[in-house]
């Protein structure tokens, strides 16, 4: 203590340094917590995007079936031709 009863400058500077160190540690803890929260948010965002991609693939339009023939006559000619060729081969061999 000085003559006036107030703390000396060395004690004041030591207390000030201690306070600054405590504030620095508090800021570091807050930064760590903020980084952890940011990591969790990034993971949740990645999961959300993955779910959206899966849902989008499942909702895509189904392919339409092939249209049916408009007339059975178009199928009759090739079928009859193939049948006659098979009959000819059976008679020859």
N, C-alpha and C positions, 0 to 999 in steps of 0.2 A: 504494500500500500504506500501511496505517496504521502506527502505531508498533509495534503488536504483531505485525506481519507478516501480518495477515489483510487480505483485500481490502476496499477502501472500499465504502461503501454504494452509491455510484453504479455501481461495477462489478458489484456483486451484483444491483442492480435491473436493469441492462442484461442480464446473463446470464439473469435470471428472465424478463424480457420476451422475450428471444430464444427461450427454452424454451417460453414460452406461445405465441409465434407459430408455432413449429414444430409444437406439438401442435394448434393451430388448423388449420394447413394439412393435417395428417394427417387430422383429423376431416372436413375439407371433401372430401378425396380419397375417404375411405370413404363419405361421403354420396353423392358422385357415382357411385361404383361401385354403391351400393345402389339408386340411382334407375335406373341402366341395367339392373340385374338385374330390377327391378320392371317396367320397360318390356318386357323380353323375356318375362317371365312373363305380362303382359297380352296380348301378341301370341300367345303359345302358347295361352292360354285362349280367345281369340277364334277361333283356328283350330280348336281342339277343339270349341267350340260349333258352328261352321259345319259341321264334319264330321258331328257328331251330327245336325244338322238335315237334312243331305243323306241320311244313312243312314235316318233316320226316315221321310222321304218315300218312299224307295225300297222300304221294307218294308211300306208300307200295304197293306191287303187289296185284292185285285183284285175288280172288280165281277163278280157272277155273270151268266152269260148269261141272256137271256130264256127263260123256260120254254116248252117246245114245247106245241103245242095237244094237248089230250087226245083230240080226235076230228077227223078230216078233214071231217066233215059240216058243221062250223061254217064252214069256208072254202068249201065247195061252193056254198052258197046265194048269197052275194054275187057269186061268180065267174059263176055261171049267169045271174044277174040282169043283170050288166054285159054279158055276151055277148049276151043277148036284146035289150038296148037298142041295142047296136052293130049287130046284124043288122037291127033295125027301121029305124034311121037309114040303113043302106046300101040298104035296099029303097025308102025314101021319096025319097032324094036321089040 
